Amino acid sequence: MIKTLSNLFKQDKEKFVVPKGVQDCIPIYAIYDDGIFRVGRDKYSTQELILPVSVQI
């Protein structure tokens, strides 16, 4: 277990910086046209918007 954690910490080479404001807490470095966010070095995420649908019976 300890070796696994130390291995995990070695793989994450990003430098930790103490945030100075709220916007610094949001880890988005780039937003691409196709809706993909770059949230770290070689780390990507997507977000989809689901709109509410009104159904009348």
C-alpha positions in Angstrom: 0.0 0.0 0.0 2.8 2.5 0.9 4.7 1.6 -2.3 1.5 2.2 -4.3 1.0 5.7 -2.8 4.6 6.7 -3.2 4.4 5.5 -6.9 1.3 7.6 -7.4 3.0 10.7 -5.9 6.0 10.2 -8.2 3.8 10.0 -11.3 2.1 13.3 -10.5 4.8 15.8 -11.4 2.7 18.9 -11.3 3.9 21.7 -9.0 1.5 22.6 -6.2 0.7 26.3 -5.9 -1.3 27.8 -3.0 -4.3 29.5 -4.6 -4.6 33.3 -4.0 -8.3 33.6 -5.1 -11.4 31.7 -6.0 -10.5 31.6 -9.7 -7.2 30.1 -8.9 -9.0 27.1 -7.3 -10.6 26.1 -10.6 -8.0 23.9 -12.4 -8.9 24.8 -16.0 -5.9 25.7 -18.1 -7.6 25.6 -21.6 -11.0 25.2 -23.1 -11.1 23.7 -26.7 -13.8 24.2 -29.3 -15.2 20.7 -29.0 -15.9 21.2 -25.3 -12.9 19.5 -23.8 -11.2 21.1 -20.8 -7.5 20.8 -20.1 -7.3 20.4 -16.3 -3.6 19.5 -15.9 -0.6 18.3 -17.7 -1.9 15.5 -19.9 -5.2 15.5 -18.1 -8.5 16.3 -19.9 -12.1 16.5 -18.9 -15.5 17.1 -20.6 -18.6 18.7 -19.3 -22.1 18.4 -20.9 -25.1 20.6 -20.4 -28.4 18.8 -19.9 -31.4 21.1 -20.3 -34.6 20.4 -18.4 -37.4 19.1 -20.5 -41.0 20.0 -19.7 -43.5 17.2 -20.5 -47.2 18.0 -20.6 -49.7 15.2 -20.4 
